[in-house]
Amino acid sequence: MSLDHDLDPEDLKIVSLARSARARTGAVEGAAVRDDAGRSYVATTVTLPALALSAIQVAVAMAISSGAGALEAAALVTEADLDADIDLAVLREVAAPAGIRVIRADPAGIVQSVNALA
């Protein structure tokens, strides 16, 4: 995993969790989010005939349904780009007051981008 983006250990942890979930299930995407209390939630894409959700959407839903007040970081492991129209909108809705750090990594765990959303 690349450290070129100056990620702290907690950010590296959610990248690793997202990567492991994706690899374990063979999903297109793996995601992990960290709430403002430091808890992590891990998910993969859901692709069913009647339901399709991105890994970010599932991870956010898990966090919110578990009582998370806000999210401070999200990691997505995928070969594709982050869906700016859907995933970023979802993350903005649940961002901590200081914003949310969004990390995208490739399947090898190499960080491709780090962005801060307000």
N, C-alpha and C positions, 0 to 999 in steps of 0.2 A: 504494500500500500504506500502511496506517495505521501510525503509530509511536506511537499513543496508549498502547500497552501496554508501553512502555519496553523494546522488544526490542533485544538487542545485534546487531551485524552478522552473526554466525554464525547466530542465530535467523532473521533476515530472509532469509538465504541459503537455509535449508531451506524456508521458506515459498515463496520464489520458485521453487525447484526443484520442489516439489510442485505448484504452480500450473502451471508449464510442462509438466510431465508429463501432467497432467490435460487441459490444452488441446490438447496435441499428439496425444493418442490419442482424445480425445472420451470419456474414461471418466467414470464417476459421481464417483470420488474420485481424488485424487492425494495421495501421502504422501511424506515424506522423514524420515529419522532420522539422527541424528549419534551416532557412538559415542564412547567415552571417549578415543580417540586422535585425534578430530577429523575422521574420515572420514565422508562422507555417502553414504547409500543412498536411491535414489529408486524409487518404484513406483506403479502404478495398480491399480485393482480388476481382478480376474480373474473373468470370468463365462463359464464353459463349462458344457455340459450335465452333465459329471461332476465339476466342480470350481468352487467359488465361494469367493473369498478377498477380504477387504477390502484396501484399499491399505496400511493399517497392517500387517496380517498379512504381506503380501508383502514390504514394506520390512524388517520385523523378520527374516523368514526369510532375506532376502538378506544382512543384516548378520551374523547368526549364522553362516550358511553360509560367509561370507567371513572368519570368525575374530574377529569383534568380541566383546570380553569383556563389555561393558555399554553401555547407551545413556544419553546424558545429555539428549537432546532429540528431540522428534518434532513434525512439522507435518502437519496434515491439511487439505486444501482440498476442500470439499464444500458442498453446499447443505443437507445433513442434519446431524443431531447425531452426535457421536462415540458409537459403540455402547459403552455403559458395561459391558455384560456380557462382551463378547468383546475388543474392542480395548484397553480399559483393563486387563483382566486380563493380556493378552499384554505390554503395556508394563510393568506392575508386575514381571513375571517377569524382565525384562532390564534393569531400572533400575540405574543406577550407584548406588554406596553413598550418595551425596548426594541421590539421587532423580532424577527425570526431569521435564523441563519439556514440557508438552503444549500445542501451539498449534493452534487451529482457526481457519481463515480461510474466507471465502466465495470464490466463483470470481473475483471482482475483486481478491482479495488483501487484502481488508479483514479485519483480525484481529477475530474475534468473541469469543474467549476464550483465556486463558492460565491453565493450572493446573499445579501442582506435585504430582507423585505420589511417595510415599515407597516 
